[in-house]
Amino acid sequence: MIPVLPQSLVLLIKRLSGPLGLALICVLITLSLIAPLAEQASANPNLPGDLSYDTQTTWVLPSLPYLSDTAAFIPHNFSQGEAVFTLENEVIHGFRPGKDYLDMYLRDIAWGMETVQYYFPNEYLREPIEAFLRRQYTDETASSDGDFGVLAGSGAIGGIITPEGHTNKQTITSDEETSLIHAAYLYYTMADNRAWLQSTIAGQTIVQRLNLAADWLYSHRLNEDLGLFWRGHTVDWGDVKFEKSTNYTDYDPEQDHLTASIYDQALAYMALTELAEMNAAVGDGSRAGEWHAKAQALKAQTNARLWQPDRGFYRTHLHITPLEHDFDESAMVSISNALAIYAGLTDFDQSQAILRNLERVRLEAGADKPGLSIYPYYPNQWPDLFFDYLGMGYGNYQNGGVWDWWGGVQIKAEFQKGFASQGTEHLLQVANDWHRHPGNIIEWQSTTDPEHQEGSHYYSAAAGTTGSAIIEGFFGIELTGAGLAIQPRLGLNDGFIRVYQAATNRYVAYRYDWDQDLIKIDYGTNAVEPVVIRVLDLRPERVLRVTLDAQPVAFKAESIGNDTYVVLAGPTGQHNLEIVYGPSPTAPAGGSLTDDQPSLATAAVPASGPGVETVDPTRPAAVETPPATNPVAEALAEQDNRPQAIEPAPPDPGIAIAEGWESRLKLVHYVGTGLVVLSGLGLVTLILLRRR
């Protein structure tokens, strides 16, 4: 591009003598040659520069202001649900699900913890887990609402704690034990806290009590014929049954129907793999092996019984108690299909088919973001009412409402399982919706009457899963006691994030700056090593060079689903990373990305409507399905998701040649620029000497 000179400068050049004007022009040409280099190396001035230790969690996305605003919305919602139950011999710091709730709900706390850990101190994470374990049922324990006279049995976990400290179990469901195991796993992995797992509550260690909870599932909720866990006839993950009743959330053995849902199997599979890891951490190899084997058996039975290969998604549930409907339940796509991906039940083809179907029904239902609970809806329109509970209206609540709680789970799964373009698109849809009611994350929103039907305000589970989709999905930060992974999936959007984990006093911050042929990532952390860095690849050009603190480092390509990453290992502390792209004259031997590997662009494009952030995802033309893996090896990999040290890639001669040519071109550029500068200065000097 030819620079445009100010009119005053043009007049000045005209007035000067010929040689002096020529010299001035030479100097201006030099500046125009140097300017692009300076511009390329400059950082985005809209990104914070401080990468040192701080106790704040926040993020900045200059090109995506709505998504940037969520950095304030999420902690605000947690503060609205924050609760402290002060009892005679116990204090419980935790969270209510939302503004309309009085009690602490276990599964909401479990999913909220995924992001609460970045805002609140240790007691808000640990105390609810221990409080629910302290109230673990014995053979004589009765729930506060009676449970239709049925005693749950030893090892069961109640899902609710009231402000008075009472416990209640919603026996129509089978997810309270698995939710507690997941919450305990999140707390354990934050600091690799094995001592906590071995601490005692009423004479038994925490890991022993978690084992008892899983044992209860197998002794009280396993259907031997199917090899699956049962619950009442609810909608997918919901806690409201369809039968007439005086208590819609408890199982009445005199009348209620039993089902085996994809939700319970997915959550149980995830919890069992986590429980196996926790047992291994305390040295109980026998129980670790037992839970691992049971998890794999459950996975096999779930795919055999519930997967519909002709439809490309899981059944919402199978009927265990004989029951015929006059509508096709198997055509209903439930949001727990997203949980199945998240939990690791699916392979690549299943995940891809599920996401296509979730997107299809989202559009058919007219939902403007992910999280649609189920579609088609259960036929619950007056006078043809399927549910006795009036809140389960057509397109409302659990029967077709849109939940950011589960939308966040879907988005995070998309990022982590190799569908980053869909994850980004869906995340921006959520940000656009939140912009309409800033600071207030709503529990659920109707797809048939959105102006008048919605759930509780300031919903903590939605803040937890969507916050995790942003922090751990989009920005790609995974901060555990075993190390740190930094996995930016920002595409062409510059960004900054800072995360602080109060329970461990660890932080990580990074600044991501995209340029035409260069990605710069400056980061700072006090996390324990290893630090694994995976950068989402954006283009078909090959990576010419990766430097860490201006020194070349080994790297490799890694493909996950549709996405390809540049992967390397880094140290803790503050460091500067640069990834240089460009054409290479030879095919790489393994140290760089090849042209035929899938790449992804997630650049922000002009809005499709007023006040809407959107992306134009560029997907690979063809996707190679990953080969089938050994089930045991796959399970072990799913069991331990901690970052692993990266083996340095072998030197690539093609990269060396490309770097050599690049160095020569830069040398020619700098030498030419220098000669122009010297010529200009020489002419100026000669003119001044002659005039004297």
PAMIZA-311410 format. One record per residue (C-alpha): residue number from 1; x negated, y, z negated; residue in three letters. Coordinates in pm, whole numbers, plus 50000, padded with zeros to 5 digits. Example, Ala and Ser with C-alpha at 12.3 -4.5 7.8 and 13.67 -1.06 7.14 Angstrom:
BEGIN
   nr      u      v      w  rest
    1  48770  49550  49220   ALA
    2  48633  49894  49286   SER
This chain:
BEGIN
   nr      u      v      w  rest
    1  50000  50000  50000   MET
    2  49859  50343  50098   ILE
    3  49862  50587  49807   PRO
    4  50062  50909  49850   VAL
    5  49854  51215  49761   LEU
    6  50004  51522  49593   PRO
    7  50049  51819  49831   GLN
    8  49811  52036  49625   SER
    9  49537  51776  49658   LEU
   10  49589  51758  50035   VAL
   11  49549  52138  50064   LEU
   12  49231  52121  49853   LEU
   13  49078  51862  50086   ILE
   14  49162  52076  50392   LYS
   15  48986  52379  50241   ARG
   16  48667  52192  50165   LEU
   17  48386  52161  50415   SER
   18  48382  51850  50630   GLY
   19  48119  51644  50442   PRO
   20  48254  51737  50099   LEU
   21  48608  51650  50206   GLY
   22  48478  51320  50338   LEU
   23  48308  51251  50005   ALA
   24  48628  51330  49816   LEU
   25  48823  51096  50041   ILE
   26  48565  50821  49971   CYS
   27  48614  50868  49598   VAL
   28  48995  50852  49637   LEU
   29  48965  50533  49842   ILE
   30  48747  50385  49567   THR
   31  49007  50468  49304   LEU
   32  49278  50309  49518   SER
   33  49067  49991  49540   LEU
   34  49002  49979  49168   ILE
   35  49360  50063  49064   ALA
   36  49517  49728  49162   PRO
   37  49254  49545  48957   LEU
   38  49324  49761  48654   ALA
   39  49698  49720  48703   GLU
   40  49665  49343  48729   GLN
   41  49468  49321  48406   ALA
   42  49693  49554  48208   SER
   43  49940  49409  47958   ALA
   44  50311  49485  47956   ASN
   45  50336  49798  47737   PRO
   46  50683  49694  47621   ASN
   47  50547  49389  47437   LEU
   48  50420  49417  47078   PRO
   49  50045  49374  47049   GLY
   50  49998  49259  46689   ASP
   51  49939  48882  46667   LEU
   52  49817  48874  46307   SER
   53  49989  48713  46007   TYR
   54  50331  48851  45922   ASP
   55  50642  48723  45744   THR
   56  50889  48821  46015   GLN
   57  51072  48618  46279   THR
   58  51170  48811  46590   THR
   59  51136  48821  46968   TRP
   60  51132  49076  47249   VAL
   61  51232  49021  47613   LEU
   62  51218  49354  47800   PRO
   63  51385  49221  48117   SER
   64  51657  49031  47925   LEU
   65  51794  49280  47670   PRO
   66  52100  49073  47573   TYR
   67  51886  48772  47490   LEU
   68  51642  49001  47312   SER
   69  51929  49129  47095   ASP
   70  51996  48780  46959   THR
   71  51683  48820  46744   ALA
   72  51894  49041  46514   ALA
   73  52226  48855  46548   PHE
   74  52102  48518  46417   ILE
   75  51962  48624  46076   PRO
   76  52264  48851  46029   HIS
   77  52496  48551  46066   ASN
   78  52297  48344  45819   PHE
   79  52314  48627  45567   SER
   80  52695  48625  45595   GLN
   81  52712  48254  45508   GLY
   82  52441  48252  45242   GLU
   83  52568  48098  44917   ALA
   84  52432  48021  44571   VAL
   85  52632  47777  44359   PHE
   86  52532  47821  43994   THR
   87  52641  47523  43789   LEU
   88  52574  47415  43431   GLU
   89  52258  47215  43503   ASN
   90  52193  47300  43865   GLU
   91  52152  47585  44110   VAL
   92  52213  47518  44480   ILE
   93  52091  47769  44738   HIS
   94  52250  47700  45074   GLY
   95  52505  47811  45331   PHE
   96  52875  47799  45393   ARG
   97  52967  47718  45754   PRO
   98  53130  48056  45816   GLY
   99  53333  48344  45680   LYS
  100  53652  48138  45644   ASP
  101  53488  47856  45444   TYR
  102  53433  47834  45068   LEU
  103  53236  47509  45039   ASP
  104  52899  47384  45161   MET
  105  52935  47135  45448   TYR
  106  52656  46886  45499   LEU
  107  52653  46860  45875   ARG
  108  52668  47237  45920   ASP
  109  52374  47273  45681   ILE
  110  52178  47005  45869   ALA
  111  52214  47174  46207   TRP
  112  52167  47520  46059   GLY
  113  51832  47411  45912   MET
  114  51683  47396  46261   GLU
  115  51661  47775  46249   THR
  116  51715  47862  45880   VAL
  117  51356  47745  45823   GLN
  118  51232  48059  46003   TYR
  119  51423  48305  45784   TYR
  120  51482  48168  45434   PHE
  121  51254  48033  45160   PRO
  122  51204  47676  45050   ASN
  123  51499  47647  44810   GLU
  124  51755  47710  45088   TYR
  125  51622  47406  45271   LEU
  126  51538  47163  44991   ARG
  127  51813  47222  44733   GLU
  128  52116  47130  44950   PRO
  129  51952  46801  45051   ILE
  130  51876  46712  44690   GLU
  131  52223  46823  44577   ALA
  132  52396  46586  44820   PHE
  133  52158  46302  44722   LEU
  134  52222  46373  44354   ARG
  135  52591  46312  44425   ARG
  136  52535  45991  44620   GLN
  137  52828  45759  44560   TYR
  138  52826  45458  44330   THR
  139  53081  45178  44339   ASP
  140  53300  45382  44102   GLU
  141  53273  45726  44265   THR
  142  53600  45879  44384   ALA
  143  53620  46180  44613   SER
  144  53790  46494  44488   SER
  145  54087  46442  44725   ASP
  146  54133  46071  44649   GLY
  147  54056  45924  44996   ASP
  148  54397  45746  44996   PHE
  149  54281  45541  44698   GLY
  150  53988  45385  44886   VAL
  151  53650  45398  44712   LEU
  152  53376  45464  44965   ALA
  153  53122  45241  44790   GLY
  154  52764  45256  44670   SER
  155  52524  45453  44889   GLY
  156  52785  45669  45064   ALA
  157  52728  46042  45097   ILE
  158  52997  46304  45052   GLY
  159  52994  46575  45316   GLY
  160  53122  46866  45106   ILE
  161  53013  47036  44783   ILE
  162  53255  47281  44627   THR
  163  53149  47594  44431   PRO
  164  53234  47397  44115   GLU
  165  52991  47121  44215   GLY
  166  53249  46859  44311   HIS
  167  53193  46635  44611   THR
  168  53429  46516  44879   ASN
  169  53390  46270  45163   LYS
  170  53575  46301  45494   GLN
  171  53625  45930  45548   THR
  172  53777  45965  45896   ILE
  173  53420  46035  46016   THR
  174  53094  45840  46001   SER
  175  52837  46118  46037   ASP
  176  52775  46240  45682   GLU
  177  52501  45990  45599   GLU
  178  52325  46043  45931   THR
  179  52351  46422  45898   SER
  180  52177  46404  45560   LEU
  181  51899  46183  45702   ILE
  182  51845  46436  45982   HIS
  183  51832  46727  45735   ALA
  184  51579  46542  45519   ALA
  185  51369  46466  45824   TYR
  186  51361  46832  45927   LEU
  187  51244  46931  45580   TYR
  188  50983  46653  45564   TYR
  189  50829  46731  45904   THR
  190  50794  47105  45834   MET
  191  50500  47038  45603   ALA
  192  50438  46666  45653   ASP
  193  50560  46652  45292   ASN
  194  50520  46286  45194   ARG
  195  50506  46371  44824   ALA
  196  50859  46511  44846   TRP
  197  50985  46187  45003   LEU
  198  50845  46001  44702   GLN
  199  50987  46237  44440   SER
  200  51272  46092  44235   THR
  201  51638  46176  44187   ILE
  202  51816  45981  43911   ALA
  203  51553  45711  43908   GLY
  204  51516  45652  44283   GLN
  205  51289  45820  44534   THR
  206  51435  46039  44806   ILE
  207  51338  45796  45081   VAL
  208  51499  45509  44888   GLN
  209  51822  45706  44861   ARG
  210  51810  45780  45234   LEU
  211  51767  45408  45294   ASN
  212  52073  45341  45076   LEU
  213  52276  45585  45287   ALA
  214  52179  45402  45607   ALA
  215  52245  45066  45439   ASP
  216  52597  45190  45356   TRP
  217  52663  45257  45725   LEU
  218  52572  44901  45816   TYR
  219  52768  44744  45530   SER
  220  53080  44963  45560   HIS
  221  53100  45112  45911   ARG
  222  52948  44864  46159   LEU
  223  53184  44677  46389   ASN
  224  53010  44342  46431   GLU
  225  53177  44256  46763   ASP
  226  53069  44579  46935   LEU
  227  52748  44640  46742   GLY
  228  52864  45001  46705   LEU
  229  52972  45222  46415   PHE
  230  53340  45302  46376   TRP
  231  53545  45606  46275   ARG
  232  53907  45711  46298   GLY
  233  54071  45833  46619   HIS
  234  53939  46189  46633   THR
  235  53834  46401  46929   VAL
  236  53471  46311  46986   ASP
  237  53270  46456  46692   TRP
  238  53571  46618  46526   GLY
  239  53698  46548  46175   ASP
  240  54073  46565  46248   VAL
  241  54264  46246  46333   LYS
  242  54566  46238  46563   PHE
  243  54805  46045  46336   GLU
  244  55065  46201  46110   LYS
  245  54921  46231  45761   SER
  246  54905  46422  45437   THR
  247  54526  46442  45484   ASN
  248  54395  46468  45838   TYR
  249  54027  46419  45748   THR
  250  54050  46090  45556   ASP
  251  54101  45735  45679   TYR
  252  54426  45570  45577   ASP
  253  54385  45192  45617   PRO
  254  54763  45147  45618   GLU
  255  54816  45326  45951   GLN
  256  54509  45482  46112   ASP
  257  54339  45355  46428   HIS
  258  53967  45284  46457   LEU
  259  53736  45385  46741   THR
  260  53365  45366  46826   ALA
  261  53250  45710  46949   SER
  262  52947  45818  47147   ILE
  263  52893  46094  46891   TYR
  264  52840  45859  46597   ASP
  265  52612  45627  46794   GLN
  266  52394  45914  46924   ALA
  267  52356  46077  46584   LEU
  268  52292  45741  46416   ALA
  269  52026  45648  46672   TYR
  270  51845  45975  46608   MET
  271  51875  45939  46231   ALA
  272  51749  45579  46232   LEU
  273  51437  45668  46432   THR
  274  51375  45956  46190   GLU
  275  51430  45728  45892   LEU
  276  51182  45477  46034   ALA
  277  50921  45752  46057   GLU
  278  50981  45866  45700   MET
  279  50946  45511  45568   ASN
  280  50623  45468  45763   ALA
  281  50497  45795  45614   ALA
  282  50528  45659  45259   VAL
  283  50371  45326  45353   GLY
  284  50683  45110  45369   ASP
  285  50611  44933  45696   GLY
  286  50877  44670  45639   SER
  287  51166  44915  45619   ARG
  288  51017  45128  45896   ALA
  289  51017  44826  46126   GLY
  290  51370  44735  46023   GLU
  291  51510  45078  46105   TRP
  292  51317  45093  46429   HIS
  293  51460  44758  46540   ALA
  294  51813  44858  46442   LYS
  295  51779  45186  46631   ALA
  296  51679  45002  46948   GLN
  297  51963  44753  46911   ALA
  298  52208  45040  46866   LEU
  299  52072  45214  47174   LYS
  300  52114  44900  47382   ALA
  301  52471  44841  47262   GLN
  302  52567  45203  47314   THR
  303  52452  45199  47674   ASN
  304  52611  44861  47734   ALA
  305  52948  44948  47581   ARG
  306  52999  45322  47629   LEU
  307  52801  45426  47939   TRP
  308  53010  45459  48258   GLN
  309  52771  45427  48553   PRO
  310  53046  45499  48806   ASP
  311  53131  45827  48632   ARG
  312  52788  45936  48509   GLY
  313  52874  46000  48143   PHE
  314  52960  45817  47820   TYR
  315  53312  45736  47710   ARG
  316  53428  45956  47427   THR
  317  53514  45638  47237   HIS
  318  53634  45279  47261   LEU
  319  53947  45169  47080   HIS
  320  53880  44906  46816   ILE
  321  54239  44904  46692   THR
  322  54459  44822  46994   PRO
  323  54611  45142  47130   LEU
  324  54738  45241  47474   GLU
  325  54757  45602  47598   HIS
  326  54958  45725  47895   ASP
  327  54655  45926  48011   PHE
  328  54302  45827  48111   ASP
  329  54071  45882  47814   GLU
  330  53774  45748  48007   SER
  331  53789  46053  48239   ALA
  332  53737  46293  47950   MET
  333  53387  46441  47933   VAL
  334  53294  46515  47572   SER
  335  53015  46742  47452   ILE
  336  52856  46457  47257   SER
  337  52712  46350  47590   ASN
  338  52473  46641  47537   ALA
  339  52388  46506  47193   LEU
  340  52310  46170  47355   ALA
  341  52044  46343  47567   ILE
  342  51912  46535  47267   TYR
  343  51891  46221  47053   ALA
  344  51701  46023  47317   GLY
  345  51967  45769  47417   LEU
  346  51941  45850  47787   THR
  347  51689  45802  48065   ASP
  348  51624  46068  48330   PHE
  349  51900  45955  48567   ASP
  350  52157  45942  48289   GLN
  351  52056  46285  48161   SER
  352  52082  46437  48507   GLN
  353  52424  46280  48569   ALA
  354  52554  46396  48230   ILE
  355  52441  46754  48283   LEU
  356  52607  46764  48623   ARG
  357  52934  46645  48472   ASN
  358  52914  46886  48179   LEU
  359  52866  47170  48425   GLU
  360  53148  47043  48646   ARG
  361  53404  47038  48366   VAL
  362  53279  47371  48228   ARG
  363  53365  47532  48560   LEU
  364  53695  47345  48593   GLU
  365  53802  47462  48248   ALA
  366  53696  47820  48319   GLY
  367  53449  47831  48028   ALA
  368  53186  48101  48068   ASP
  369  52916  47917  47870   LYS
  370  52824  47562  47762   PRO
  371  52969  47392  47454   GLY
  372  53310  47283  47587   LEU
  373  53422  47022  47332   SER
  374  53616  46802  47574   ILE
  375  53778  46818  47917   TYR
  376  54032  46721  48039   PRO
  377  54206  46808  47714   TYR
  378  54424  46573  47514   TYR
  379  54784  46647  47624   PRO
  380  54889  46855  47328   ASN
  381  55142  47106  47461   GLN
  382  55487  47155  47316   TRP
  383  55698  46946  47314   PRO
  384  55450  46674  47417   ASP
  385  55225  46687  47110   LEU
  386  54958  46421  47080   PHE
  387  54817  46556  46750   PHE
  388  55021  46605  46438   ASP
  389  54779  46874  46322   TYR
  390  54897  47199  46480   LEU
  391  54550  47348  46510   GLY
  392  54456  47101  46784   MET
  393  54636  47294  47055   GLY
  394  54568  47252  47426   TYR
  395  54224  47405  47489   GLY
  396  54173  47504  47126   ASN
  397  53956  47400  46832   TYR
  398  53820  47045  46880   GLN
  399  54057  46982  47173   ASN
  400  53890  47198  47437   GLY
  401  53745  47489  47242   GLY
  402  53395  47612  47331   VAL
  403  53145  47572  47047   TRP
  404  52807  47744  47042   ASP
  405  52709  47480  46785   TRP
  406  52710  47214  47056   TRP
  407  52620  47450  47335   GLY
  408  52294  47516  47150   GLY
  409  52228  47142  47128   VAL
  410  52284  47107  47503   GLN
  411  52057  47401  47589   ILE
  412  51773  47278  47369   LYS
  413  51805  46931  47523   ALA
  414  51786  47086  47871   GLU
  415  51463  47264  47783   PHE
  416  51302  46965  47616   GLN
  417  51407  46696  47864   LYS
  418  51293  46868  48184   GLY
  419  51587  47085  48293   PHE
  420  51449  47429  48209   ALA
  421  51632  47612  48488   SER
  422  51970  47496  48358   GLN
  423  51862  47571  48001   GLY
  424  51772  47928  48092   THR
  425  52092  47984  48287   GLU
  426  52307  47853  48002   HIS
  427  52115  48045  47737   LEU
  428  52179  48370  47921   LEU
  429  52549  48283  47943   GLN
  430  52557  48256  47564   VAL
  431  52368  48586  47528   ALA
  432  52617  48756  47761   ASN
  433  52906  48632  47549   ASP
  434  52744  48737  47222   TRP
  435  52699  49086  47365   HIS
  436  53079  49119  47368   ARG
  437  53093  49070  46989   HIS
  438  52745  49176  46873   PRO
  439  52626  49037  46543   GLY
  440  52917  48793  46509   ASN
  441  52864  48433  46620   ILE
  442  53211  48279  46644   ILE
  443  53274  47916  46545   GLU
  444  53478  47826  46856   TRP
  445  53661  48007  47134   GLN
  446  53971  47894  47320   SER
  447  53955  47808  47689   THR
  448  54330  47860  47734   THR
  449  54399  48162  47511   ASP
  450  54064  48331  47442   PRO
  451  54222  48662  47342   GLU
  452  54410  48517  47047   HIS
  453  54257  48181  46952   GLN
  454  53914  48150  46792   GLU
  455  53745  48001  46488   GLY
  456  53565  48142  46188   SER
  457  53330  48435  46225   HIS
  458  52958  48426  46136   TYR
  459  52921  48054  46199   TYR
  460  52593  47916  46064   SER
  461  52570  47588  46258   ALA
  462  52595  47781  46586   ALA
  463  52327  48023  46469   ALA
  464  52113  47721  46384   GLY
  465  52137  47529  46710   THR
  466  52133  47832  46940   THR
  467  51849  47987  46744   GLY
  468  51658  47662  46785   SER
  469  51736  47662  47158   ALA
  470  51576  48008  47179   ILE
  471  51277  47955  46948   ILE
  472  51194  47591  47021   GLU
  473  51353  47565  47365   GLY
  474  51303  47888  47562   PHE
  475  50995  48011  47375   PHE
  476  50887  47652  47309   GLY
  477  50747  47683  46956   ILE
  478  50730  47359  46757   GLU
  479  50571  47427  46419   LEU
  480  50531  47121  46194   THR
  481  50295  46993  45930   GLY
  482  50124  46784  46198   ALA
  483  50031  47078  46421   GLY
  484  50168  47335  46660   LEU
  485  50298  47323  47016   ALA
  486  50334  47644  47219   ILE
  487  50543  47573  47529   GLN
  488  50659  47895  47699   PRO
  489  50948  47841  47939   ARG
  490  50999  48211  48011   LEU
  491  50947  48186  48386   GLY
  492  50889  48530  48536   LEU
  493  51011  48711  48226   ASN
  494  50748  48874  48005   ASP
  495  50813  48815  47638   GLY
  496  50691  48822  47281   PHE
  497  50783  48607  46984   ILE
  498  50680  48593  46622   ARG
  499  50793  48309  46395   VAL
  500  50735  48272  46022   TYR
  501  50808  47954  45826   GLN
  502  50854  48064  45466   ALA
  503  50848  47715  45312   ALA
  504  50494  47655  45443   THR
  505  50368  48016  45472   ASN
  506  50270  47949  45834   ARG
  507  50325  48174  46132   TYR
  508  50277  48178  46507   VAL
  509  50304  48470  46746   ALA
  510  50239  48497  47117   TYR
  511  50266  48745  47400   ARG
  512  50348  48607  47746   TYR
  513  50261  48832  48040   ASP
  514  50336  48714  48393   TRP
  515  50163  48866  48696   ASP
  516  50145  48778  49064   GLN
  517  49856  48533  49041   ASP
  518  49794  48532  48669   LEU
  519  49970  48426  48349   ILE
  520  49825  48572  48029   LYS
  521  49916  48429  47691   ILE
  522  49767  48586  47380   ASP
  523  49851  48397  47062   TYR
  524  49781  48399  46691   GLY
  525  49857  48137  46426   THR
  526  49745  47995  46094   ASN
  527  49895  47653  46174   ALA
  528  49689  47340  46131   VAL
  529  49534  47191  46441   GLU
  530  49588  47049  46691   PRO
  531  49742  47338  46885   VAL
  532  49888  47204  47208   VAL
  533  49973  47455  47482   ILE
  534  50212  47362  47763   ARG
  535  50298  47635  48011   VAL
  536  50590  47583  48248   LEU
  537  50460  47597  48604   ASP
  538  50628  47856  48823   LEU
  539  50513  47806  49178   ARG
  540  50368  47568  49436   PRO
  541  50024  47732  49433   GLU
  542  49751  47540  49259   ARG
  543  49598  47642  48933   VAL
  544  49248  47764  49015   LEU
  545  49122  47822  48665   ARG
  546  49228  47821  48301   VAL
  547  49024  48018  48052   THR
  548  49045  48044  47676   LEU
  549  48872  48351  47536   ASP
  550  48716  48402  47883   ALA
  551  48563  48052  47883   GLN
  552  48681  47783  48129   PRO
  553  48867  47495  47960   VAL
  554  48988  47155  48075   ALA
  555  49357  47121  48155   PHE
  556  49596  46881  48322   LYS
  557  49940  46866  48478   ALA
  558  50227  46699  48296   GLU
  559  50576  46636  48435   SER
  560  50889  46606  48224   ILE
  561  51208  46554  48422   GLY
  562  51227  46828  48686   ASN
  563  50962  47043  48517   ASP
  564  50584  47053  48544   THR
  565  50351  47201  48285   TYR
  566  49991  47313  48264   VAL
  567  49864  47146  47947   VAL
  568  49558  47212  47734   LEU
  569  49442  47204  47373   ALA
  570  49358  47518  47179   GLY
  571  49225  47614  46837   PRO
  572  49408  47784  46552   THR
  573  49348  48157  46500   GLY
  574  49386  48440  46753   GLN
  575  49297  48365  47115   HIS
  576  49353  48473  47474   ASN
  577  49459  48232  47747   LEU
  578  49464  48301  48121   GLU
  579  49596  48079  48399   ILE
  580  49486  48187  48747   VAL
  581  49681  48069  49053   TYR
  582  49583  48071  49417   GLY
  583  49532  47857  49729   PRO
  584  49272  47582  49719   SER
  585  49088  47455  50032   PRO
  586  49078  47096  49908   THR
  587  49321  46857  49741   ALA
  588  49272  46851  49366   PRO
  589  49153  46538  49189   ALA
  590  49372  46575  48883   GLY
  591  49269  46892  48705   GLY
  592  49524  47118  48874   SER
  593  49877  47111  49001   LEU
  594  49948  46981  49350   THR
  595  50179  47132  49609   ASP
  596  50420  46840  49604   ASP
  597  50481  46853  49231   GLN
  598  50807  47022  49129   PRO
  599  50786  47384  49022   SER
  600  51041  47620  48881   LEU
  601  51109  47991  48895   ALA
  602  51337  48146  48638   THR
  603  51311  48510  48736   ALA
  604  51573  48760  48638   ALA
  605  51764  48883  48944   VAL
  606  52013  49166  48991   PRO
  607  52323  49108  48782   ALA
  608  52622  48944  48944   SER
  609  52852  49177  48755   GLY
  610  52839  49470  48518   PRO
  611  52663  49392  48193   GLY
  612  52564  49035  48287   VAL
  613  52222  48878  48259   GLU
  614  52162  48594  48500   THR
  615  51889  48395  48673   VAL
  616  51834  48250  49015   ASP
  617  51689  47907  48936   PRO
  618  51479  47757  49215   THR
  619  51494  47381  49183   ARG
  620  51258  47134  49349   PRO
  621  51375  47007  49686   ALA
  622  51329  46650  49572   ALA
  623  51289  46499  49230   VAL
  624  51106  46173  49179   GLU
  625  51273  45963  48911   THR
  626  51026  45874  48637   PRO
  627  50944  45503  48632   PRO
  628  51107  45280  48374   ALA
  629  50914  45259  48050   THR
  630  50854  44980  47806   ASN
  631  51141  44999  47554   PRO
  632  50914  44955  47251   VAL
  633  50666  45214  47372   ALA
  634  50952  45450  47457   GLU
  635  51103  45408  47114   ALA
  636  50775  45469  46938   LEU
  637  50726  45783  47144   ALA
  638  51075  45902  47051   GLU
  639  51009  45814  46687   GLN
  640  50708  46045  46666   ASP
  641  50751  46371  46854   ASN
  642  50454  46542  46696   ARG
  643  50207  46719  46923   PRO
  644  49913  46501  47018   GLN
  645  49563  46611  47105   ALA
  646  49507  46646  47479   ILE
  647  49230  46448  47639   GLU
  648  49022  46683  47855   PRO
  649  49077  46632  48226   ALA
  650  48772  46540  48441   PRO
  651  48609  46819  48639   PRO
  652  48774  46874  48975   ASP
  653  48537  46946  49268   PRO
  654  48821  47112  49459   GLY
  655  48868  47359  49176   ILE
  656  48497  47427  49164   ALA
  657  48492  47504  49538   ILE
  658  48798  47728  49508   ALA
  659  48647  47911  49214   GLU
  660  48327  47956  49410   GLY
  661  48509  48115  49702   TRP
  662  48710  48332  49464   GLU
  663  48390  48448  49294   SER
  664  48232  48531  49632   ARG
  665  48538  48729  49740   LEU
  666  48535  48921  49413   LYS
  667  48163  48987  49457   LEU
  668  48223  49123  49808   VAL
  669  48506  49338  49675   HIS
  670  48297  49485  49395   TYR
  671  47988  49533  49616   VAL
  672  48199  49707  49881   GLY
  673  48361  49926  49618   THR
  674  48019  50010  49475   GLY
  675  47881  50106  49815   LEU
  676  48178  50336  49875   VAL
  677  48122  50499  49536   VAL
  678  47748  50546  49599   LEU
  679  47810  50685  49946   SER
  680  48060  50934  49813   GLY
  681  47834  51044  49530   LEU
  682  47542  51069  49771   GLY
  683  47734  51294  50007   LEU
  684  47844  51517  49719   VAL
  685  47484  51544  49594   THR
  686  47347  51632  49940   LEU
  687  47610  51900  49990   ILE
  688  47542  52057  49653   LEU
  689  47163  52057  49717   LEU
  690  47206  52220  50060   ARG
  691  47428  52493  49917   ARG
  692  47162  52587  49664   ARG
